[in-house]
């Protein structure tokens, strides 16, 4: 489905070179629920951005169904993100001038695969699934942090993606709201049979995953599933 093969990412600033990822290999099969954990600076968000095609690796590559993302032009990578994956960020990235409903409809409007009335019904259904049926006409400044994240999750679901990528989806929330968002994500993953890859510092959220991948210093140092544990040399 989605695979990173010996991915490396290095940033340069003048004469300074900063290696962030140092040969990461990760495979996500259909319906997988994978949590990526590790200390700050381990490269978790960088890896997620590479998986989403938001950035390109310095070496190695990310493949979707055998096709390398780095060989796609910007338009094809944008289409891949819009049609295949849903992305949930820590800080929501909702457009402040749009209502919750309009924000959720936006990926579908870009894709143009459905008539607007059909898309509107789809967006309303997604908002209902995340508990926002009564907040559809509210703009982001009238929503709580938990409601903002629920709207962002609905937006990620509206195009019926095969895979959802979440970057610290509970990191900006209090513990109670974060727990509710965690339960929501797990329930939606099971209901929609969608692959889910999330970056998290929350061990309780990571424990819900079928597989946990631990990054440290840009390398995979530990990989655990509910049936097996695979440790890698540091």
C-alpha positions in Angstrom: 0.0 0.0 0.0 2.4 2.7 1.3 6.1 2.0 1.8 9.1 4.0 2.8 12.3 2.4 1.7 15.6 3.4 3.3 14.4 7.0 3.5 16.9 9.7 4.5 16.2 13.4 5.0 18.9 15.9 5.6 18.5 19.7 6.0 21.3 22.2 5.3 21.7 25.7 6.6 24.8 27.3 5.2 27.7 25.0 6.2 25.6 23.1 8.8 24.1 19.7 7.9 21.3 18.3 10.0 20.4 14.6 9.4 16.8 14.1 10.5 16.1 10.6 9.1 18.8 8.0 8.6 17.5 5.1 6.6 13.9 4.5 7.7 12.0 1.6 6.2 8.2 1.3 7.0 5.4 -0.5 5.2 1.7 0.2 5.8 -0.7 -2.4 4.5 -4.5 -1.8 3.9 -6.3 -1.3 7.2 -3.2 -1.1 9.3 -3.2 1.0 12.4 0.4 2.2 13.1 1.6 4.5 15.8 4.9 6.3 15.4 6.4 7.3 18.7 9.8 8.5 20.0 11.3 11.6 21.7 11.2 15.1 20.3 13.5 15.6 17.4 13.5 11.9 16.5 12.1 12.6 13.0 8.5 11.5 13.5 6.7 14.5 11.8 9.3 14.6 9.1 8.6 10.9 8.3 4.9 11.6 8.2 5.3 14.5 5.8 7.4 12.3 3.5 4.7 9.6 3.7 2.1 12.2 2.7 4.1 13.5 -0.2 4.4 17.0 1.5 8.2 16.7 1.2 10.7 14.6 -0.7 13.5 12.5 0.8 17.1 13.3 0.4 17.7 9.6 -0.4 15.5 6.5 -0.6 11.9 6.9 -1.6 8.2 6.6 -0.6 6.1 4.3 -2.7 2.3 4.2 -3.2 1.2 0.9 -4.8 4.7 0.6 -6.2 4.9 4.1 -7.6 7.6 6.4 -6.2 6.2 9.7 -5.0 9.4 11.5 -5.8 8.9 10.9 -9.5 5.5 12.5 -9.5 5.2 16.1 -10.4 3.6 18.5 -8.0 0.1 18.2 -9.5 0.2 14.3 -9.3 1.4 14.4 -5.7 -1.4 16.9 -4.9 -3.9 14.5 -6.5 -2.4 11.6 -4.6 -3.0 13.5 -1.3 -6.4 14.7 -2.2 -7.8 11.4 -3.6 -5.9 8.7 -1.5 -5.1 10.1 1.9 -6.6 12.3 4.6 -4.3 14.3 6.8 -5.0 15.6 10.3 -2.5 18.1 11.8 -1.9 19.0 15.4 -3.0 22.6 14.8 -6.1 21.8 12.6 -5.3 24.2 9.6 -9.0 25.1 9.1 -9.6 28.2 7.1 -11.0 30.9 9.5 -13.3 32.5 7.0 -15.2 29.3 6.2 -17.8 27.4 8.3 -17.1 23.9 9.6 -19.2 22.6 6.8 -17.4 24.6 4.1 -14.0 23.5 5.6 -15.0 19.8 5.4 -16.3 20.2 1.9 -13.1 21.8 0.6 -11.2 18.7 -0.3 -14.2 17.4 -2.3 -14.6 20.7 -4.1 -10.9 20.6 -5.1 -11.3 17.0 -6.3 -14.6 17.8 -8.3 -15.6 14.1 -8.2 -19.1 14.7 -6.9 -21.8 17.3 -7.6 -21.9 20.0 -4.8 -25.2 18.8 -3.3 -23.9 15.2 -3.0 -20.7 16.5 -1.5 -22.6 18.6 1.0 -24.5 15.6 2.2 -21.3 13.6 2.5 -19.7 16.4 4.5 -22.7 16.6 6.8 -22.5 12.9 7.3 -18.8 13.1 8.3 -19.5 16.0 10.7 -22.3 13.9 12.2 -19.9 11.0 12.7 -17.5 13.2 14.7 -20.3 14.7 16.8 -20.6 18.1 15.2 -24.1 18.0 13.7 -25.1 21.1 15.6 -21.9 23.1 14.8 -21.8 22.9 11.0 -22.4 26.6 10.4 -19.9 27.7 13.1 -16.6 29.2 12.0 -13.3 28.0 13.6 -13.2 31.0 16.0 -16.5 29.8 17.5 -15.3 26.2 18.1 -13.4 24.7 21.0 -10.0 22.9 20.5 -11.7 19.5 20.5 -14.4 20.7 18.0 -11.7 22.1 15.7 -9.9 18.7 15.7 -13.2 16.9 15.1 -13.8 19.1 12.1 -10.3 18.4 10.8 -11.0 14.7 11.1 -14.2 15.1 9.2 -12.4 17.0 6.5 -9.8 14.2 6.3 -12.6 11.6 5.8 -14.8 13.5 3.3 -13.0 12.1 0.2 -13.2 8.5 1.6 -9.4 8.0 1.8 -7.7 4.7 1.8 -5.2 6.0 4.5 -5.3 8.6 7.2 -2.1 10.3 8.4 -2.3 12.1 11.8 0.4 14.3 13.2 0.0 14.6 17.0 -3.8 14.7 16.8 -4.2 15.0 20.6 -1.0 17.0 21.3 -2.8 20.4 21.5 -5.7 19.2 23.6 -6.3 18.7 27.3 -6.2 15.1 28.5 -10.0 14.6 28.6 -10.5 16.0 25.1 -7.5 14.2 23.8 -8.9 10.9 25.1 -12.1 11.6 23.3 -10.3 12.4 20.1 -8.3 9.2 20.4 -11.4 7.1 20.9 -13.0 8.8 17.9 -10.0 8.1 15.7 -9.9 4.5 16.6 -13.6 4.0 16.1 -13.6 5.7 12.7 -10.6 3.6 11.6 -12.5 0.5 12.5 -15.8 1.7 11.0 -14.3 2.8 7.7 -11.7 0.1 7.4 -9.1 2.8 6.6 -5.4 2.6 7.2 -4.3 4.9 10.0 -0.8 6.1 10.7 -0.4 8.6 13.6 2.5 10.3 15.2 2.0 10.7 19.0 3.7 11.3 22.3 0.7 9.8 24.1 1.5 6.2 25.2 -2.2 5.5 25.8 -3.0 6.4 22.2 0.0 4.4 20.9 -1.1 1.4 22.9 -4.4 1.3 20.9 -2.5 0.7 17.6 -2.0 -2.7 16.0 1.7 -1.8 15.5 4.0 0.7 17.2 7.2 2.0 15.6 9.7 3.8 17.8 12.1 6.4 16.2 15.2 7.7 17.9 17.8 9.9 16.2 16.2 9.4 12.8 16.2 5.6 13.0 13.7 2.9 13.8 14.9 1.3 17.0 11.9 -0.7 18.0 8.8 -2.1 16.3 6.1 -3.9 18.2 2.8 -5.4 17.2 0.1 -7.3 19.2 1.6 -10.5 18.0 5.3 -9.9 17.9 8.1 -7.6 18.9 11.0 -6.6 16.6 13.9 -4.7 18.0 16.4 -3.0 15.8 20.0 -2.0 16.7 20.5 1.6 17.6 
